[in-house]
Amino acid sequence: MSDRSYYAPKGGLPPQTQLLTDRAMFTDAYAVIPKGTFSDIVTSFLPFWDKARFWVIARPLSGFAETFSQYISEVEPGGGSDRPEIDPAAQSVLFVVEGEITVTVAGKTDILQPGGYAYIPAGTEWQLWNKGAETARFHWIRKAYQAVPGLDAPEPLILSDKEVAAVSMPDTNGAWSTTRFVDPADLRHDMHVTIVTLQPGGVIPFAETHVMEHGLYVLEGKAVYRLNQDWVEVEAGDFMWLRAFCPQACYAGGPGPFRYLLYKDVNRHMPLNR
Ligand SMILES: NC(=O)N[C@H](N)C(=O)O
């Protein structure tokens, strides 16, 4: 551990006069972790990382029903890791929101800036360092890869949201669109991380109720989101975790686009009880 002061909480709490707990929610069907709650005292540190801290915003809870973990990751200049992952079963998606990270995946190095996306297959050697002058912030989403006999493992991907066209959802005339980093027809993948964009006034017009679990991190804008039987106001910086079959819909009520990073488990059979 090079610099111990980095690992101490720096303060950064809301003032004693302010109560920000009203929007945080944890229910059987969903959780809302609003941005005001990502304070210094709720961070995690991880083995083999330097000058890095993580807000764990999703993790498998029951050990069976939930599929993924998601971290908001913060790496100071000069920080990073030569051994970021310790679980050979874990595949990862990285998505940069601030600053710049240098990522080497299977010996190939790329620099990712805001909007940068990396898919790192399970069992792949990778390294990540912040060689820039600013603190870097990125999402790190991990899922145990479900291999299927007869299907090859997917290869690494490095992309940016600027080079992937958003595709309008059917019959919405662009009011609701999705940016897909992975071809939905590529069944080697068992998780998708996409960007969903709703234009002002755009809606998800019915309560989607499906087996896929979600992590939703709001990148931009404001909306009211239907989570199970509740309508919840959300804005940029908030996180929502939705269990399988949690009904969900949305109304983008802010003056600008509403965009979120969406995790979804896909393309696999469900385990059966024997
Ligand atoms: N809440 C969502 O954005 N859900 C997506 N339509 C989805 O499940 O793909």
The ligand as a Tripos MOL2 file, in Angstrom:
@<TRIPOS>MOLECULE
LIG
    9     8     1     0     0
SMALL
NO_CHARGES

@<TRIPOS>ATOM
      1 N1        -35.8010   -1.1030  -18.2470 N.am      1 LIG1
      2 C1        -35.3690   -1.2440  -19.4800 C.2       1 LIG1
      3 O1        -34.8050   -0.3130  -20.1090 O.2       1 LIG1
      4 N2        -35.5210   -2.4650  -20.0710 N.am      1 LIG1
      5 C2        -35.1090   -2.7130  -21.4020 C.3       1 LIG1
      6 N3        -36.1570   -2.3540  -22.3300 N.3       1 LIG1
      7 C3        -34.7250   -4.1540  -21.6350 C.2       1 LIG1
      8 O2        -35.0740   -5.0110  -20.8450 O.co2     1 LIG1
      9 O3        -34.0470   -4.4110  -22.6240 O.co2     1 LIG1
@<TRIPOS>BOND
     1     1     2 1
     2     2     3 2
     3     2     4 1
     4     4     5 1
     5     5     6 1
     6     5     7 1
     7     7     8 2
     8     7     9 1
@<TRIPOS>SUBSTRUCTURE
     1 LIG1         1 GROUP 0 **** ****
